[in-house]
Amino acid sequence: MSPITTRRALAAASLAALALGAAALSAAAASPGDATVTIQNFDFHPMALTVPAGATVTWKNLDGEPHTVTSTDGSFRSEALDQGDAYRFTFAKPGVYKYLCTIHPKMVASITVK
């Protein structure tokens, strides 16, 4: 390969890497109101959370047992989440959303959306 061809190939590869990096960063960027709830020791942490409308809440199961995230009003419902699994829901409308684990119904919590 000639030196010019090599430089062009390196430049093209560098530009492609930069474009992929920028796309990954913008896709991974969270909205300011986004939040995470962990599921650990058969509890939701935090049990009460307030977020702005449009925020996405991510629940992550850290327990060795499966859990669900199920609203009492039917607005959202996860599949059973095994250890390490996550569930995301975007809250579009203000209100108070109570939820529980249907496998362990004593696990209860709420999200207030303003």
Number of C-alpha atoms within 10 A of each C-alpha: 6 7 8 9 10 11 12 12 12 12 12 12 12 12 12 12 12 12 12 11 12 12 12 11 11 9 9 9 9 12 10 11 13 16 16 16 20 17 27 16 12 18 20 22 16 13 16 14 17 15 18 16 17 18 21 20 19 16 22 23 27 19 18 13 15 19 28 23 28 21 20 15 10 10 12 15 19 17 13 19 21 16 16 12 15 20 18 17 16 13 22 13 12 14 13 13 20 18 24 21 23 18 13 13 12 11 18 20 19 18 20 16 18 15
